[in-house]
Amino acid sequence: MVKYEFDKWADLYASRTNSMKSSEIRDLLSVTARSDIISLAGGLPYTKNFKLEKVVEAARTTMRKEGGAALQYGPSEGHIGLKKHIIDLMATGDIKIDETGLVITGGSQQGLDLIAKIFVDPGDAVIVEAPSYVGALNAFSAYQPDLIGVPMDENGMIVDLLEAELKKLAKQRKKAKFLYTVPNFHNPAGVTLSLSRRKRIIELSKKYQLLLVEDNPYGKLRFEGENIPSLKALDDDVVYLGTFSKIFSPGMRLGWVAAPAPILEKIIFGKQAADLCTSSFTQRLVEYFFNENNLEDYLGGMINRYRSHRDIMLKSLEEHFPSEASWTYPRGGFFVWAELPEYIDTTEMLAEAISKKVAYVPGRAFFADGSGKNYMRLAFCYPEEKDIYEGIKRLGGVVKSQMSLYNSVIFKEEK
């Protein structure tokens, strides 16, 4: 990230830029790109064995059949051919929409920004999970809301605590603009929101007129257990974000928002102001790719690989992390969320980890209030199995070193 000692334009920037900050995960990528670093940081899909010739053929088909149209501007709402694939994909999760019920975006990240853009005024209350996806926190923070974090456990957001926050806001005669949740295989926590809690959250949304924003990038990546209905399947008023980044290719930068018509209209207005339309070429390329390749078959192989990677990570944690540490058991997705003794600061510890040639994401990045200093996110999706084992072994040594240093200091103080 470029830094300047003096910025002669400082008095020209909008006040919202004070809320903007670089993503700690994106900043880490420059370090983790080094070949000598084992990265357990980035949530990167495993693309190493991707059959590139199929993508090349899809690109050729796009140009043969679409010609200049693929290189032209397209509708802001998105290309109808790709929309049909998205409609079929959502139908597998019992979400029934037609082509007017969704907008294709530049990844779901653009969807998050557009949702904040059309709903949030400075000082508005927005409810998020604690921890929460750092990309969402950054997207929302640019519009200067009051972010209210609700703690989680192994079953997702603790709904009793959510209700307490809603009651507190009601007493203050305030109303949260929306609640943002990643219910399936949470980023970063890896946990899944239980069905009973999903139903209660919907009940509370009706009682308190609370808009629900459901971000579901990992829902198709289940390793075990029964599928749980999405919030959108339980309540059509939910705003739903999906993406091809985790189930196909993040480089395509394709996602979508499904929402009630009045909300979609505002999202389209916001999108037109932002980028006019999503890439016509990439939309058609993905359309033709899935005309010839079954998504479920493709995902089956990826799920088997991710499951194996998860199992290696969990086994390695048991073997190399101290007994004072704990971690989640993800049944899908990309991440394990680890908790260390409260006296360890994982942000400060990162430098030592990098010196041992292993990287992770410190927990503080995922909390709106800057807490979570003794947590870390560990990604098992991209590294090879041998690297996962070796990375956790190195990281376990770093954690034990930090604990030993702390205990030696405490011992000296007690003497």
N, C-alpha and C positions, 0 to 999 in steps of 0.2 A: 504493500500500500504506500503510495506517495505521500510524504509529509512535507510541509513547508514551515520554515521558521517564522515567516511573516506573510500575512494574507492581506493585501491592500484592498480586497473586495469585501472584507469581513462585515462592514456596516451595511452592505447591500443585500445580504442573504435574508431570506424569510426566516421568521422565528422558528418554523418547524424544522429547519436544518439542525437546530440544537438537539432535537430528538433523534436525529439520524446517526447511526453508527455502523461501522463495518461489522460484518458477520464473522464471529470468531472461527467458525468452521471454514469459511472461504479463505480467511487469512492463513489458516493452518495448511491449506492445500499446497501452498508454495513450498512449505517445509516437507510435507509428506510426499511430494512428488520426487524427492530424492530417492534414488534406487537403494540406498543403504538404510532407509528408514522403513520399518514395518508399521504401516498405518492401520490403526484400529479406529480412525477418526471419521473419515468421510463415509456417508451413506451412499456409496456408489454401486449401482447395479453391476452384476457380473457379466461383462460383455466380452471376456477374453475368448470364449468359444463360440461367439456369435457367427452365424453363417452369412458372411458378408455378401456372398454371391447372390443371395436371395434379395438383399436390399438393393444391390446393383441392378438386378432384373426388374425390381419394382420401379426403380428410377427410370430405366429404359421404357418400361410399359407406360409410365406417366407421360414421358415425352412423346412416345409414339401415338398414344390415344388422345392426349390432351393438348399437345403442341403448345402454342402461344398462351392458351388459357392458364396453364400451369405456371407461367412466368408473369402473369398479369395480377392486378389487384383482384381481391375477392370480396364477398360479402362479409361485413363485420361480424355477423352471427356465426359464420363458419361454413365450410364446404359440406353440402348435403350428403355426398358420398361417404365421408368420414363420419358424419353424424349418425348414419344408419348403423355403422359398426358400434358406435358408442351406445346407441339405443339398445342394441342386442346385448352388449356387455352389461348394461345396467339391468336389463330384464332378467339376467341370471341371478341377480340379487333382489328380485321381486320389486324393482323400481320401474314403474310404467310411465314413460314419457313419449312424446313425439318430437319431431324435428324442431318444433317451435318452443320446446321446453328447455333448451340448452343453448349455451354460447360456447364456442371453442376459443380458448385463450392461449397465450404464449406460456404454456406450463401452468400448473395450478398456482404458482407463485404470483403470476399476474392476476389470477382470480382473487387471491387474498388482498392484493393492493387495491383492486377495483371495489371489493366489498367495503374495505375501510374508507375508500374515497367517497363512496356514495352514502355511507351511514354515519361516519364519525366526525363530529365537531370537537374542537379543543375542549378538554375537560369532561367529555362524555365517558361514562363507565362502560368498559368492555370486560367481560369475564373470560378468563383463560384458565387452563389447567396449570398446576404447579407441580412439576415442571411442564413446559410447553415447547412446541416446535419453535426454534430460534428464528426461522425465516418468517413465521407469522408474527412473532413479537416485533421484529424489525419493520415489517410491512405496516403493522398497526401503529407503532410508535411514531412513525413519520407524520401521522395525523393528530398527534398529541392527546391521546385519550388517557383516562385514568384506568390503568390495567389492574384488574383485581384477580389475583391468583387463588384458585381453590385447590387444596392438597389432594393427592391421589394415594391409593393403596393398590394392592394386587388386583382389585376389581375395577380400577379406573377412578374417575372423579368421585370423591366422597360426597354423596348427594345431600346428606344432612348439613354439611358445611356450606354447600351451595345454597341451600334453603335459608340458612342463617344469614348469608351475605345478601340474599334477595330481600329478606325481612328488614335488614339494616338499611338497605337502599330505600325501601318503601317508607320507613320511618323518617328518612331524610327527604322524602318526597322526590326521590330520584328514581330513574328507571335505566337499567342497563340497555345499551343499544343492541348487543347480541352476546351470545355465548359461543366460544370457539372450542371445538373438541376434535381430537384425532382418536376415534373410538376403537379402532382395530390395530393391534400391534403398534402401540403408541410410539411416536418419536418425541422424546428419547427413551421413555420408560419401558417400552416393550410390552406393556400390559394391555389387556382388552377390557373395555367397559362391559359389564355384565348386562344381560337382558333386563333384569329387574330394575337396574339403575337407569337404563335407557328409557324405560317406560315412566319412571319417576321424573326424569328430567323433562320428558315431554309434558307430563302433568303440570310440572312447575312452570314450563314455558307458557302454557295456556293461562294459568292462574296469574302470572306476573307479566303477561304480554311480552315474553322474551323471545327474540328471534334466535334460532339455533343454526349455527354454521358448522356443518360436518365435513371434515377433510379426510378423505379415505384413499390415500395413496397405496396402502399396503394390504387392503382387504382381500385381494385375490391371491395373496401369498401366505395362505394358511398351511401349516405343517401338520397340525393335529387338532382334534376336537371338532365339534359341530359348528357350522356357520350360524352366526347370530344376525337377525335382521338389522339392517342399517336404520338409523334414525329417519332417513328419508323414506324408507319402506314403511315405517310406522306412522309417519306424519308427512303429508305432501307439502306442508308449509316450510319444511326444512330447506335451507340452502345447502346444496351438496357440491363439493369439489372433487373431481377425479383427475387422473393424469396418466399419460403413457410413459412417464419418466421411469417409474419403478417396474413396470410390466413389459416395457419394450426398449425405449431409448431416451435418455434424458437429453441427448444432443438434438433431438427433433423439436424440443421445446413445445410440446403440445399437451394441453390440459383442457378441462371444460368446467363450466358451472351450470348446474341444473337448479332452477328456482322458480317460484311463482312468477307469472307474466309481468306484473308491475315492477318487480325487482329486476328481472332480466332486461326490461326496457331501459332502466337507469344504468345497468351494467354496460349495455351496448353503447349508450351515450358516452360513458366514461372510457370505454375501449376505443371508440372512434377518435376521441381527443388524444388518446395515448399512442395508438399505432395504426389507426385506420382499420387494419385487418391482420389476422394471423397469416403466416406464410402460405400462399396458395400451393406452392410446390411441395412443401413437407406434408401438408394435409393430404394431398393426392397420393404422394408416395406411400404414406402409411395406409391409406385406403386400399391401394393396389397390393401392398404387402399382405394385408389380412384378407384380401379377396382370394389369395392363393395359399395362405398359411393359417392354419387353425390356431387361434390364440390359446385355447385350453391345452392343446398338445404342446405348444411352446412353453407355456407356464409349468406344465408338469415336470419337465426336465429341470427348470430353474428352481422349483420348489424342492425337489430332491437334493439339489446341490446346496441350497440355503439351509435346509434341515441338517445336512451333514456338517456344514460349517458351524451352525449353532451348537450342535452336540459337542464338537471339538472344543469350542470356546467354554461351554459349561464344564466339561471335564477338566479343562486346563485351569479354570478358576478354582475348582475344588482342590486341585493338586498344588497350585502355586500361590494362591492368595491366603493371607492369614485368616484365622478363624474369626477375628473381629470384624471382618468384612462380610457384606451380604450383597445379593444381586437378584434381579428378577429372572423369571423363567418365561421367555417369550414363546408363544405357540405359533408364531409367524413373524413376518417382517424382517427387519435388518438389525435390531439393536438389543443389547443387554445394558441395563442400568445398574451400576454398582454404587453401593454406599460404603464409605470408609469411616473410621472413627472420626468424631466431630472435630478433633484437634488438627486434622490434616486438611490442608488447603490444596485442592487439586490444580488450581491455577498456578500456584507457586511451585508445585511439584512437577509441572509439565517440563520445565527446563531440564531437570534431572532425567526425566523419561527420554527426552530427545537426545540427551547425551548418551543414553543407553540404546539409542537407535529404535525407539518405539514411540508411537504417538496415540493420543486419545483426545476426546473433547471434554474439557473441564465442565463441571455441572453448573457453575454460576451463569453461564450463557443462556440457560434454559429457564431462568426465573425472572419474572418481571421486576421483582424487588431486589435482585442481585444476591439473593441467598443461595443456598445449595452448594456452598464452597467445598463440602466433603463428598460430593458425588462426581461420577464420571460416566460418559457414554462410550460404550465399546461397540463398534460395528463389526459384524462377522460376515457381511455380504461379499466384500470384494477380495480380501486376502486369500491366498491358498491355505489349505488346512495346515500344512507344516509351518507356515508363517503365523497363523493364528496361535498355534501351540507355543512357538518360540516367542511371539510378541507378549503373550500373557505371562510366560515364564520371566521374561525381562521385566515386565511391569510389576509382577508380584515381588521381585527383588527390590524394585524402587519403593514400593509401598512399605515393605518390611524395613528398609533402610530409614524411611521417614519416621516410622513408629519407633525404631530403636533410638533415633536421634532425640525424639520427643521424650522418651522414657529416661534417657540419660540426663537430659536437662532437668526433668522433674526430680530425679534422684539427687542431683547436686543441690537443688533448691531445698529439698527436704532435709539434707544433711546440714 
